[in-house]
Amino acid sequence: MMRAMSLSSLSERDWQAQVVELAGLCGWMVQHSRVSQVGDRYMTAITGQVGFPDLVLAHKAKGVVFAELKTDTGRVSTPQKEWRDTLTGHVEWYLWRPSDYEQVLARLTRGNAR
């Protein structure tokens, strides 16, 4: 696992690999919906709905987490904000960036937040 200091230059793809690895080490099940491009639109393969969070993490004792992953400078798109606004208040939704490594680690290692 990479140290937080070296994470800031990661691409979103590499950051996602780090989060998936950490989640697995902490006993979480991980679901990632691949994005495909159809013409000039991007769609997630599982739902066809643009903007669905990058990861859904589930753990028997620690709950369920929806996580949108971005680089430290990446922007959240309007469809991603719509998903955030729909999910927030009903489930745990997070925007995780490499600079949030310590918070990600804390969430994945603690018990259920609810």
Order of alpha helices (4+ residues) and beta strands (2+ residues): alpha-beta-beta-beta-beta-beta-alpha-beta-alpha
